[in-house]
Amino acid sequence: MEAWSPYMVKDIQLLEKVQQRATKCVTGLKNKTYQQRLKILGIPSLELRRKRGDLTETYKILTGKEDIDRDQLFQLTPNTHSTR
């Protein structure tokens, strides 16, 4: 399992449980819901962090910042519409 971005539901749930337990250890937050604890602590959910990480990695591949052949991963279509 890759800890930064697991794809199996059981691995995602396992990793999320670790963060849920860790946020309960903060003084005064034990009786709050998980979402309330995340908001108070100012940290995003692991799901949001995984999505942001995937988007960042995609950007780096498409812009050549990673030494990966983007043509093996993506099929780009030519932009035929002008945008402002």
N, C-alpha and C positions, 0 to 999 in steps of 0.2 A: 504494500500500500504506500503510495506517495502521500505523505502527510499534508502537503500544501494543497493538493487537489485530488482527493479520492473520488472515484466515480461509482463505486458500489454503495448502495443505500446503507448497508450495515456498517461500512467503514465511515461514511458521513455521519451517521447517528452516533457511532462510538466517539469520534472526534468532537462532535458537538457536546456530548455528555461531559467530556473532560473540561471544556470551557464553561459549561453550566456549573459544574462543581467548583471550579476555580473562582467564578464570580461570587459564589455563596460564601467564600472564605473572607471576603472583604467585610470588615466590621460595619454593622448596621444594614447590610443588604440581604441577610439571610431570609427574611420574610417577604421580600419583593419578588415579583415575577421575573423570569429570565429576561424578557424584553425590557422591563423597567431597569434591571441591573445593567444591561448593555447601554441603555440611554444615559443613566447616571454616570457610568464609567467612561462614556464617550467612545465606546468601541463598536465597530460594525459586527454584524453576525458573520459566522464563518461562511455562510452561503454567499453573502455579498462580497466577502473577501476573495472567495474562489472566482466569482464572476469578474471582479475587477482584475484579478491576476490573469485570467484567460484573455481578457480584452487587451491588457498591457502586452502580454506575450504575442498576441496576434498583430498588434501595432508594430512591435519590434521586428517580427518576421517580414511583414509587408513593406516596411521601410528600409530593410537591409541592415538593421542594427544587430541581427542575429545571423550567424553563419549557417543558415538553413536555406535550402532551395525552396522558395515559396511556391514554385510551380508544381511541386509534388504534393503540396497541401491545399492549395487554393486554385480555383479556376476563375480568373478575372475576366469580366466582360468590359469591352470598350465603352467609355462614356460618350454617348451620342447626344446627350442633352446638355445644353449650356445652363450653368447656374450662376447666380450672382454671388 
